Amino acid sequence: MKARENEQKRGNIRFTAHDISMVATMLDKMSSTIDIMFFLMDRKEESNFVTMLVSAQNIELKALIEKEKRDTDIMFEIDAEEPLYAIICQDTKIDGGYHFAERLVRKSVTGGGEEVYCTELEVRTTAHKIKYIIYRLMELFLQTKQAKKHGEIVFKTLN
């Protein structure tokens, strides 16, 4: 069957029903925490923070994250089947978040993990809506998977 022309020209990512369900789960689980981070940033008690999505097959990813994360890092299980976890790293800039992600990816791969995907989004300002931050994080993750950038860390900054 021939695709319609407007479907062929679409350059952005298309979300599946499962993807939208994961974004909804992320909104439910992460919105209040990001709202608190914004409150702390407005009071100058917090500077930047990093949000991260990580997934890996054939490894106990949850246990690895719990072992590697700091007490101040907040982990959310987004999809147990994928498995997909979101992490908010408080008072962290992209370089600190990158080093943490690098440890997770390296230990996942050397521990036998397959299809290891990791994306990070550094948030420097409260100017963005919480929904936008979560949407961008998931969009970045899906683009990374679509490009088959497993074993890599893909990161962006929101100014």
N, C-alpha and C positions, 0 to 999 in steps of 0.2 A: 504494500500500500504506500502510495506517495505521501510524504509529509506536506502539510500546508506550508506555504511560503513564510508566513510569520513565525512558525515554529523553527524553521531553518535559520532565520536571521537572529534569533534570540541569543544574545551573547552572555547573559547572566545565568546564574545557577537556578535550576528549577528544584523546588522542594517536593519531596514525596510526602505521603501521608505520615509515614514513620518519622521523617525529619521534622515535620511540623509538630508531631506529638512530643519529640525530644525537646524542641524549643519551648513548648508549653510547660514541660516538666522543669526545664531550666528556669523559666519565669517563676513558676511556683516555688521552687527551692532556693533560688538565688536572689530574688528581688529585694527581700527584706534586708539581707546581709549587705548588698550593694548600697541600699538606702542608708544603712548605718555608716558604711564607708564614706558616703557623700557627706553625711552629718559631721563626721570626724574631719574630713578634708575642709569643710567650711569653717570649722573651729580651729583650723591649723594644727590639729593634733595628729593628722595623717597627711602625708604628702602625695605619694602615688601608690597605686596598687596594680597588681597583675592578675588577670583572669586567665585560666588555662583550661583547655580540654585535652584529655589524653585517653587513648584507647590502645589495647594490645590483645592479641589472641594468644591462647595457649600458655598463659602465665597468670599467677595470682596477682593481678595488678593492684587490687585494693590493698592487699597486705604490703606490697612494695611501696605504695604511696604513703600509707600510714607509717611505715618505717622511716622513709626519707623526709617527710614533711616536717616543718617546724611546728611548735605548739601554737603559733599564731596563724598558721595556714589553715584554711577552712576547706574541707573536702565534701563534695556532694556526689552521690551516686545518681547518675542520670539514666543509664540504661544497663541493667544487669546482664542482659543477653549480649550486648555489643562486645565486651563491657566498655562503658564510657563514663569517665569521671570528670567533674569540673572542680577546679581548685581556685580559691581566691587567696593570693599571697599579699598580706597586709604590709604596708610601708615598704614596698619593694619596687625597684626600678627594673627596667627590662633586662639589664645585665644580670642582676640577681635572679630574676625569674628564668633567664636563659640558662644559668648554671644549674639551677634546680631541675629544669626540664632536661638538660643534658645528662644529668645523673639518672633521671628516670628512664630516658630513652636508652642510654648505654646499658643500664642494668636489665632493662626489659629484653633488649636484643641479646646480650650475653647470657641471659637466663633462659633463652629458648623462645622468647616471645616472637610472634610473627605479626605482620601488618601493624606495626607500632606507628601510631599517628599522634602528633603533638602540635597544638597551636597555642599561641599566647597573644594576649591583647593587653598592652599597658594602658592604664587609664590615668591621665595626668590632670584632668579637670572634671568638675561637676556639670559642665555645660551640656553634656550628652544625656539623653533620657536613658533610664535603666533598660528599657526594652530594646533600645538601639544597641547598647553595649552587648547584651545577650544575643541579639540577632547577628551582629557583626562577628562575634566569637563563633557562633555556629556556622555562619556563612564561610568564614575563613577555614574552619575545620572541614566542611564539605568540599570546598575547593581543593584543599590539601589532599583529601582522599581521592577526589576525582582525578587529580594530577598524579596520583600514586606516589606521593612523596613520603613513603613510609621510612622510618628510621631517621627522619629529618625533623628539625624544629622550625616551624614557620611562625614568625612573630610580626606584629604590627603595633603601632602606637596611635592612640587617640589623643590628639592635642586639644 
